[in-house]
Amino acid sequence: VLGVNGVFTFCFFIAACTVANSANMGFNVVLTALCFIAQVGGGWYVTNKVQTSLAVGGLIGATFTMTFLSLITAIYWGQLSTCDTSYNTIIDEYTCDNTGGYKAVCAFAVLLFVAQGAFCAILTVWKDDFALDPEIRGYDDLNRSSDVDYTPGNFSNAGLGDVPGGDYTYDAGTSHKPPTISAADL
């Protein structure tokens, strides 16, 4: 999916360069294309070189953000591609001279939206498979002491080592005073 994303990003960059002289958003679409290139490069770097949980999580967040940026870009340039060139009125900071380029930017932004959405979904579902640091891999391998009783109402310190005052089990039927701890116990 990252390779398809790279191909669409290259095509988007070419389309963005063709509309770069547009007074509407020419600079912004080129900047968006550069952000897409950085996201593809970062995605390749994280999935092939770094592969830590933190880097994969950062890539998920960046890809999620870029997915919505491609949606916004597709909507804007899709709307702009329907501009009417028959008016002879000159409006400051507005051009409608490259509707074919506007349509190309919209089309490649839609394709990027689909590809980045798929890449984000793959990263999210299989994030533990992309992160190769086994000592801090997700939440599925948290260590638990096997001799601790996790039943409700049991507040014993079994498995936690010796605590001054001994075992402290809750009994709702009696009134307990907390154990007294002297300075010698510490």
Disulfide bonds with the S-S distance in Angstrom:
Cys83-Cys96 1.72
